[in-house]
């Protein structure tokens, strides 16, 4: 008898059979647990069994019983080749950040005047630089970890991207009957931003160029001045560019691939004017080899063949921000986004 069967499944089946505990009568896909829900279930499992915490965490992960945050847009937008061929459409909340509209829930909430633009603030290419000594980033990340009860250094377990979009509806040659995404030059990529925090009065000059938002502070020392969080783009990469007219000056730009790469999130169906909804899940537990037949199947669904290794999710930390970029290439091509949503789940 396996360890999982002996210590997890047999005891749980006994509980179900004796009627001492009954599973809730609803569709689990519809129920979205809060942090408190997960903690209550873990406490319950510990109280009715001799399970070690590691096995309880295994049960929670197996059931995908995780809290999450959501961001979404429903206002149509368009990425157009040549003119606006790379646009940031949406960003998630930082991993570990718990949004609340209740002022009594404590500080460290995005100020209302910054909330409206947070999800779509335009990113700014900037070279990597040491974090200034005035940074209070670790204080903010520790607070997020405490509030979200996130488990471990890499707590993210799943990201669900829901995209409703289409291309310009023509062009691209004859459609491949086995892969309607083949030859599509409109698609979506995933990006990454890192948070750095400062007291508002200590924000360095280089930080003022980056997208930023303010958090209310509930600092125990009575300092109630807002905290400014800047977001530095890690993906796409920032590259330096020398201007031939002024060679002594260096400018910076994002390095976007010309064509959909192996990490592409989702392509549009080629030459299809009707919007299609794609739901793409990136999981901590994904393990598809980019050179495998399973990766071939990903391509027939419009996904990059290296987008399901799971490593990208496993590397995320508290404070990281997930972004989605819309792409369009070559004259006449356009990416029409009707709606987009990002759900980020983490382990407690």
KACORVEN-V646145 format. One record per run of one state. SS is the DSSP state (H for helix, E for strand, L for the rest). FROM is the first residue (numbers start at 0). LEN is the number of residues. Records with the same first field share a line. If there is no record, write none. Layout:
SS->FROM-LEN  FROM-LEN
This chain:
L->0-2  18-16  47-5  62-4  73-3  80-3  84-1  91-11  105-4  110-1  118-18  148-7  166-9  176-2  179-6  202-2  209-1  215-11  235-2  242-7  254-11  267-8  283-9  300-10  314-6  328-5  346-2
H->2-16  34-13  52-10  102-3  111-7  136-12  199-3  204-5  292-8  310-4
E->66-7  76-4  83-1  85-6  109-1  155-11  175-1  178-1  185-14  210-5  226-9  237-5  249-5  265-2  275-8  320-8  333-13
